[in-house]
């Protein structure tokens, strides 16, 4: 629990510590990916999110949220482990949910498929709902779960767009429509960089206004600097302006070329893992196997040299046999029985059983022979069919009914005979009474 004592939940943007940001090694750089390739992948991922949100008719707040989440995730994970396109879809889906403008995953996948075809210049064809579509959908859902897990469900993003209008009102420049629009454009472009993970939204808004005023040659207070009243520092403003201007002087390489470089780094990483496993396996000492240890040549020599002799039979005299027979005499139900008598009784019982069994076999043979003589040869030429389960149940039910019928007949006959005997007694008694009279 000591690791979670410094966790603080705030409604402000999450600013990463300098040790996790460039020029310090990022997760992708630790996996062997150069920084320029990672920078281009970040730009392309943010462009995909922005274009997809425009086609899905999502508000600008959803675009900003998706791009910030994209940068946050790839400062905790590597581009080699997670593909750019899948995570861009996951960030778009999650940003639409956060800004309460949810879209179907099917629509998001179709939009990204269309963007990929347009960027590659290939023939535009609709995405078929086949196994590849099902796999892509499951990957997007898993990517959204990984995104939430890596960010610790801290997905709140504070947007500095409203701060631009508020600061321009303080400077009495809100009527300068061109200044307002240019500052807004710089703010949208700055979302492709990682400055939202380095500085507060207030500082970024001040940098966008100052850059737009310099570009349009609109004078702003310089002595002292106007952004000092909003808590911004000159070195931070300078860093943000350079990061925004770098976007217009450097165009990212195509996504196909970047994916090839990522695949090369991924293969090198897998080869390094395999070599490490082989080295660890070769360095580990071989454990002696216990199975089959008795079949070693040393044991075979010992077995061949040692001969096991049978134990010597003891000398038994007639007197000892008589004494043993007397000792083995046991009492059963108050009667003394000798061991020899019990052995003889068991032998006789066995003989009687064998004799009875032979008698039964002879009787069964005699019956079968008599039956075979009485029946015609055509009877045995026809094969008897094995009765089915239904026929067995019918036969059982019919036999049960027959048994009940016979029982009823016996009861009726017994009852009628009993009644007849009663009637005879009455007649005799009447005849006797008449004879007396």
C-alpha positions as CSV (number, residue, x, y, z in Angstrom):
1,X,0.0,0.0,0.0
2,X,3.0,2.3,0.4
3,X,3.2,2.7,-3.5
4,X,-0.2,4.3,-3.6
5,X,0.1,7.0,-1.0
6,X,1.1,9.7,-3.5
7,X,-1.8,9.1,-5.9
8,X,-3.8,12.3,-6.3
9,X,-7.0,12.6,-8.3
10,X,-7.5,16.1,-9.8
11,X,-9.7,17.7,-12.5
12,X,-6.6,19.2,-14.2
13,X,-4.6,17.7,-17.0
14,X,-2.1,14.9,-16.2
15,X,1.4,16.3,-16.6
16,X,4.1,13.6,-16.9
17,X,7.4,14.0,-15.0
18,X,10.4,15.0,-17.1
19,X,12.1,11.5,-16.6
20,X,9.3,9.9,-18.7
21,X,9.4,12.4,-21.6
22,X,11.9,12.8,-24.5
23,X,14.9,13.3,-24.6
24,X,14.9,10.6,-21.9
25,X,14.3,7.1,-23.3
26,X,10.6,6.3,-24.0
27,X,9.1,2.7,-24.1
28,X,9.5,2.6,-27.9
29,X,13.1,3.7,-27.7
30,X,13.8,1.0,-25.1
31,X,12.5,-1.5,-27.6
32,X,15.0,-0.2,-30.3
33,X,12.7,2.2,-32.2
34,X,14.5,5.5,-33.1
35,X,12.9,8.8,-31.9
36,X,12.3,10.2,-35.4
37,X,10.2,7.1,-36.3
38,X,8.3,7.4,-33.1
39,X,7.7,11.2,-33.7
40,X,6.3,10.4,-37.2
41,X,4.1,7.7,-35.8
42,X,2.7,10.1,-33.3
43,X,1.9,12.6,-36.0
44,X,0.2,10.0,-38.2
45,X,-1.9,8.6,-35.3
46,X,-3.1,12.1,-34.4
47,X,-3.9,12.8,-38.1
48,X,-5.9,9.6,-38.3
49,X,-7.9,10.5,-35.2
50,X,-8.6,14.0,-36.5
51,X,-9.8,12.9,-39.9
52,X,-11.9,10.1,-38.5
53,X,-13.6,12.5,-36.0
54,X,-14.4,14.8,-38.9
55,X,-16.0,12.0,-40.9
56,X,-17.9,10.8,-37.9
57,X,-19.2,14.3,-37.3
58,X,-17.7,14.5,-33.7
59,X,-17.1,17.8,-32.0
60,X,-13.6,19.4,-31.7
61,X,-13.5,18.5,-28.0
62,X,-13.7,14.8,-28.9
63,X,-10.8,15.3,-31.4
64,X,-8.7,16.9,-28.7
65,X,-9.5,14.2,-26.1
66,X,-8.6,11.4,-28.5
67,X,-5.3,12.9,-29.4
68,X,-4.3,13.6,-25.8
69,X,-5.2,10.1,-24.8
70,X,-3.1,8.8,-27.8
71,X,0.0,10.6,-26.6
72,X,-0.5,9.5,-23.0
73,X,-0.8,5.9,-23.9
74,X,2.3,5.7,-26.0
75,X,4.4,7.2,-23.1
76,X,3.4,4.1,-21.1
77,X,3.5,1.5,-23.9
78,X,5.6,0.9,-27.1
79,X,4.7,1.3,-30.8
80,X,6.3,-2.1,-31.4
81,X,3.9,-3.9,-29.0
82,X,0.7,-2.1,-30.1
83,X,-0.1,-1.1,-33.7
84,X,-0.9,2.6,-34.4
85,X,-4.1,2.1,-36.3
86,X,-5.8,-0.1,-33.7
87,X,-4.9,2.2,-30.8
88,X,-6.1,5.2,-32.9
89,X,-9.5,3.5,-33.3
90,X,-9.6,2.8,-29.6
91,X,-8.8,6.4,-28.7
92,X,-11.5,7.7,-31.1
93,X,-14.1,5.3,-29.6
94,X,-13.2,6.2,-26.0
95,X,-13.0,10.0,-26.7
96,X,-16.5,9.8,-28.3
97,X,-17.8,8.2,-25.2
98,X,-16.1,10.7,-22.8
99,X,-17.6,13.6,-24.7
100,X,-21.1,12.0,-24.7
101,X,-21.2,11.5,-28.5
102,X,-20.7,7.8,-28.8
103,X,-20.4,6.1,-32.1
104,X,-20.7,2.4,-33.1
105,X,-17.5,0.5,-33.4
106,X,-18.6,-0.7,-36.9
107,X,-18.7,3.0,-38.1
108,X,-15.3,3.7,-36.7
109,X,-13.8,0.7,-38.4
110,X,-15.4,1.6,-41.7
111,X,-14.1,5.2,-41.5
112,X,-10.6,4.1,-40.7
113,X,-10.7,1.6,-43.6
114,X,-11.8,4.4,-45.9
115,X,-9.1,6.7,-44.7
116,X,-6.4,4.0,-45.3
117,X,-7.6,3.4,-48.9
118,X,-7.6,7.2,-49.6
119,X,-4.1,7.7,-48.2
120,X,-2.7,4.7,-50.1
121,X,-4.4,5.8,-53.4
122,X,-6.0,2.4,-53.9
123,X,-9.5,1.6,-55.2
124,X,-12.1,2.4,-52.6
125,X,-14.0,-0.7,-51.7
126,X,-16.4,-1.3,-48.8
127,X,-15.2,-3.4,-45.9
128,X,-16.8,-6.9,-45.9
129,X,-18.2,-8.3,-42.7
130,X,-16.1,-11.4,-42.5
131,X,-13.7,-12.9,-40.1
132,X,-11.1,-10.1,-40.6
133,X,-13.8,-7.6,-39.6
134,X,-14.7,-9.6,-36.5
135,X,-11.0,-9.9,-35.5
136,X,-10.5,-6.1,-36.1
137,X,-13.5,-5.4,-33.9
138,X,-12.2,-7.6,-31.1
139,X,-8.8,-5.9,-31.3
140,X,-10.4,-2.4,-31.0
141,X,-12.3,-3.5,-27.9
142,X,-9.2,-5.0,-26.3
143,X,-7.2,-1.9,-27.2
144,X,-9.8,0.3,-25.4
145,X,-9.4,-1.9,-22.3
146,X,-5.6,-1.6,-22.5
147,X,-5.9,2.1,-22.9
148,X,-8.0,2.4,-19.7
149,X,-5.8,0.1,-17.8
150,X,-2.5,1.9,-18.7
151,X,-4.0,5.3,-17.9
152,X,-5.6,4.1,-14.7
153,X,-9.0,5.3,-15.9
154,X,-7.7,8.9,-15.6
155,X,-9.1,10.1,-18.9
156,X,-10.2,13.6,-18.0
157,X,-8.8,16.3,-20.4
158,X,-9.1,20.0,-19.8
159,X,-9.3,21.9,-23.2
160,X,-7.7,25.3,-23.4
161,X,-9.8,26.6,-26.3
162,X,-12.1,28.6,-24.1
163,X,-9.1,30.2,-22.4
164,X,-8.1,31.8,-25.7
165,X,-11.2,33.9,-25.9
166,X,-11.0,34.8,-22.2
167,X,-7.4,36.0,-22.5
168,X,-8.1,38.0,-25.6
169,X,-11.0,39.7,-23.8
170,X,-8.5,40.7,-21.1
171,X,-6.1,42.0,-23.7
172,X,-9.1,43.8,-25.5
173,X,-8.4,41.9,-28.7
174,X,-11.6,39.8,-28.9
175,X,-12.8,41.8,-31.9
176,X,-9.7,40.8,-33.9
177,X,-11.3,37.8,-35.6
178,X,-8.2,36.9,-37.6
179,X,-6.2,36.8,-34.3
180,X,-8.8,34.6,-32.7
181,X,-9.0,32.2,-35.6
182,X,-5.3,31.9,-36.0
183,X,-4.8,31.3,-32.3
184,X,-7.5,28.6,-32.4
185,X,-5.8,26.9,-35.4
186,X,-2.5,26.8,-33.6
187,X,-4.2,25.3,-30.6
188,X,-5.7,22.5,-32.8
189,X,-2.3,21.8,-34.4
190,X,-0.5,21.7,-31.1
191,X,-2.6,18.6,-30.2
192,X,-0.4,16.6,-32.5
193,X,2.6,17.2,-30.3
194,X,3.2,16.1,-26.7
195,X,3.1,19.6,-25.2
196,X,-0.2,18.8,-23.4
197,X,1.8,16.3,-21.3
198,X,4.5,18.8,-20.5
199,X,2.6,22.1,-19.7
200,X,-0.6,23.3,-18.3
201,X,-3.5,24.4,-20.6
202,X,-3.1,28.1,-19.5
203,X,0.5,28.2,-20.7
204,X,-0.4,26.5,-24.0
205,X,-3.2,29.1,-24.6
206,X,-0.8,32.0,-24.0
207,X,1.8,30.5,-26.4
208,X,-0.8,30.1,-29.2
209,X,-1.9,33.7,-28.7
210,X,1.6,35.1,-28.8
211,X,2.6,33.0,-31.8
212,X,-0.5,34.2,-33.7
213,X,0.1,37.8,-32.8
214,X,3.7,37.6,-34.0
215,X,2.6,35.9,-37.3
216,X,-0.1,38.6,-37.9
217,X,2.2,41.4,-36.6
218,X,-0.3,42.5,-34.0
219,X,1.4,44.3,-31.1
220,X,1.0,43.0,-27.5
221,X,2.4,44.3,-24.3
222,X,6.1,43.4,-23.9
223,X,7.4,45.2,-20.9
224,X,6.5,43.3,-18.8
225,X,5.4,40.3,-20.9
226,X,1.6,40.1,-21.0
227,X,1.5,36.3,-20.3
228,X,3.2,36.7,-16.9
229,X,-0.1,37.7,-15.3
230,X,-1.5,34.3,-16.3
231,X,1.3,32.4,-14.7
232,X,3.3,31.4,-17.8
233,X,7.1,31.5,-18.1
234,X,9.1,32.8,-21.1
235,X,11.1,29.6,-21.5
236,X,7.9,27.5,-21.6
237,X,6.3,29.8,-24.2
238,X,9.4,29.6,-26.3
239,X,9.5,25.7,-26.2
240,X,5.8,25.5,-27.1
241,X,6.1,27.9,-30.1
242,X,9.1,25.9,-31.5
243,X,7.2,22.6,-31.1
244,X,4.3,24.0,-33.0
245,X,6.4,25.5,-35.8
246,X,8.3,22.1,-36.2
247,X,5.0,20.6,-37.5
248,X,5.0,22.8,-40.6
249,X,8.7,22.2,-41.5
250,X,8.7,18.4,-41.1
251,X,6.3,16.1,-42.9
252,X,6.0,12.5,-41.6
253,X,6.9,9.6,-43.8
254,X,4.2,7.3,-45.2
255,X,2.6,4.9,-42.8
256,X,3.6,1.8,-44.9
257,X,7.3,2.7,-44.7
258,X,7.0,3.3,-40.9
259,X,5.2,0.0,-40.4
260,X,8.1,-1.8,-42.2
261,X,10.6,-0.2,-39.8
262,X,8.5,-1.2,-36.8
263,X,8.3,-4.8,-38.1
264,X,12.1,-4.9,-38.4
265,X,12.5,-3.7,-34.8
266,X,9.9,-6.2,-33.7
267,X,11.7,-9.0,-35.4
268,X,15.0,-8.0,-33.7
269,X,13.3,-7.8,-30.4
270,X,11.9,-11.4,-30.8
271,X,15.3,-12.7,-31.9
272,X,16.8,-11.2,-28.8
273,X,14.2,-12.8,-26.6
274,X,14.9,-16.2,-28.3
275,X,18.7,-15.9,-27.8
276,X,18.2,-14.9,-24.2
277,X,16.0,-18.0,-23.6
278,X,18.6,-20.2,-25.3
279,X,21.4,-18.8,-23.2
280,X,19.5,-19.1,-20.0
281,X,18.5,-22.7,-20.9
282,X,22.2,-23.7,-21.7
283,X,23.6,-22.0,-18.6
284,X,21.2,-23.9,-16.2
285,X,22.7,-27.1,-14.8
286,X,21.3,-30.4,-16.0
287,X,19.3,-32.1,-13.3
288,X,19.9,-35.9,-12.9
289,X,17.0,-37.9,-13.9
290,X,15.7,-40.3,-11.3
291,X,13.6,-42.3,-13.8
292,X,15.4,-45.4,-15.0
293,X,18.4,-45.0,-12.6
294,X,18.3,-48.7,-11.8
295,X,19.2,-49.5,-15.4
296,X,22.7,-48.0,-15.3
297,X,25.7,-50.2,-16.3
298,X,27.0,-50.1,-12.7
299,X,23.8,-51.6,-11.4
300,X,23.8,-54.2,-14.1
301,X,27.2,-55.4,-13.1
302,X,26.2,-55.6,-9.5
303,X,23.1,-57.6,-10.4
304,X,25.1,-59.9,-12.6
305,X,27.7,-60.5,-9.8
306,X,25.2,-61.1,-7.0
307,X,23.2,-64.3,-7.2
308,X,20.2,-64.6,-4.9
309,X,19.9,-68.1,-3.4
310,X,16.5,-69.5,-2.2
311,X,16.2,-70.0,1.6
312,X,16.9,-73.4,3.0
313,X,13.9,-75.5,3.7
314,X,13.5,-76.4,7.4
315,X,13.6,-80.0,8.6
316,X,10.1,-81.2,9.5
317,X,9.6,-84.5,11.3
318,X,6.5,-86.6,11.9
319,X,6.3,-85.6,15.5
320,X,6.2,-81.9,14.5
321,X,3.4,-82.6,12.0
322,X,1.3,-84.3,14.7
323,X,1.9,-81.5,17.1
324,X,1.0,-78.9,14.5
325,X,-2.3,-80.8,13.7
326,X,-3.2,-80.8,17.4
327,X,-2.4,-77.1,17.7
328,X,-4.5,-76.2,14.6
329,X,-7.6,-77.7,16.2
330,X,-10.1,-74.8,16.8
331,X,-13.4,-74.5,18.6
332,X,-16.4,-73.4,16.5
333,X,-19.8,-72.9,18.3
334,X,-18.7,-75.0,21.3
335,X,-17.6,-78.0,19.2
336,X,-14.0,-79.0,18.5
337,X,-13.1,-79.3,14.8
338,X,-9.7,-80.5,13.5
339,X,-8.0,-78.8,10.6
340,X,-7.9,-82.0,8.6
341,X,-11.7,-82.5,9.1
342,X,-12.3,-79.0,7.8
343,X,-10.2,-79.6,4.7
344,X,-12.0,-82.9,4.0
345,X,-15.4,-81.1,4.4
346,X,-14.4,-78.4,1.9
347,X,-13.2,-81.0,-0.6
348,X,-16.5,-82.9,-0.3
349,X,-18.5,-79.7,-0.8
350,X,-16.6,-78.9,-3.9
351,X,-17.2,-82.4,-5.3
352,X,-21.0,-82.2,-4.6
353,X,-21.1,-78.8,-6.3
354,X,-19.3,-80.1,-9.4
355,X,-21.6,-83.2,-9.5
356,X,-24.7,-80.9,-9.3
357,X,-23.3,-78.7,-12.0
358,X,-22.8,-81.7,-14.3
359,X,-26.3,-82.9,-13.7
360,X,-27.7,-79.5,-14.7
361,X,-25.7,-79.4,-17.9
362,X,-27.0,-82.9,-18.8
363,X,-30.6,-81.9,-18.2
364,X,-30.2,-78.7,-20.3
365,X,-28.6,-80.8,-23.2
366,X,-31.5,-83.3,-23.0
367,X,-34.1,-80.5,-23.2
368,X,-32.3,-78.9,-26.1
369,X,-32.1,-82.2,-28.0
370,X,-35.8,-82.9,-27.4
371,X,-36.8,-79.4,-28.5
372,X,-34.7,-79.8,-31.6
373,X,-36.4,-83.0,-32.5
374,X,-39.9,-81.5,-32.0
375,X,-39.2,-78.4,-34.2
376,X,-38.9,-78.3,-37.9
377,X,-35.5,-77.5,-39.6
378,X,-37.1,-74.4,-41.2
379,X,-37.5,-73.0,-37.7
380,X,-33.8,-72.7,-37.2
381,X,-33.1,-71.5,-40.7
382,X,-34.9,-68.2,-39.9
383,X,-32.8,-65.9,-37.7
384,X,-34.4,-64.6,-34.6
385,X,-34.5,-60.9,-34.5
386,X,-33.5,-59.2,-31.3
387,X,-36.6,-57.7,-29.7
388,X,-36.5,-53.9,-29.5
389,X,-37.0,-51.9,-26.4
390,X,-40.6,-51.2,-27.3
391,X,-41.4,-54.9,-27.9
392,X,-39.8,-55.7,-24.6
393,X,-41.8,-53.2,-22.8
394,X,-45.0,-54.5,-24.5
395,X,-44.2,-58.1,-23.6
396,X,-43.5,-57.1,-20.0
397,X,-46.7,-55.2,-19.8
398,X,-48.7,-58.1,-21.3
399,X,-47.1,-60.6,-19.0
400,X,-47.9,-58.3,-16.0
401,X,-51.6,-58.0,-17.2
402,X,-51.8,-61.8,-17.7
403,X,-50.5,-62.4,-14.2
404,X,-53.0,-60.0,-12.7
405,X,-55.8,-61.6,-14.7
406,X,-54.9,-65.1,-13.4
407,X,-54.7,-63.7,-9.9
408,X,-58.2,-62.3,-10.3
409,X,-59.6,-65.5,-11.6
410,X,-58.1,-67.5,-8.7
411,X,-59.6,-65.0,-6.3
412,X,-63.0,-65.2,-8.0
413,X,-63.0,-69.0,-8.1
414,X,-62.0,-69.2,-4.4
415,X,-64.7,-66.7,-3.5
416,X,-67.3,-68.6,-5.5
417,X,-66.4,-71.9,-3.9
418,X,-66.6,-70.3,-0.5
419,X,-70.0,-69.0,-1.3
420,X,-71.2,-72.4,-2.6
421,X,-70.0,-74.0,0.6
422,X,-72.0,-71.5,2.6
423,X,-75.1,-72.1,0.5
424,X,-74.8,-75.9,1.0
425,X,-74.5,-75.5,4.8
426,X,-77.7,-73.4,4.8
427,X,-79.6,-76.0,2.7
428,X,-78.5,-78.8,5.1
429,X,-79.5,-76.8,8.1
430,X,-82.9,-76.1,6.5
431,X,-83.5,-79.7,5.6
432,X,-82.6,-80.8,9.1
433,X,-85.0,-78.3,10.6
434,X,-87.8,-79.5,8.3
435,X,-87.1,-83.2,9.2
436,X,-87.4,-82.3,12.9
437,X,-90.7,-80.5,12.4
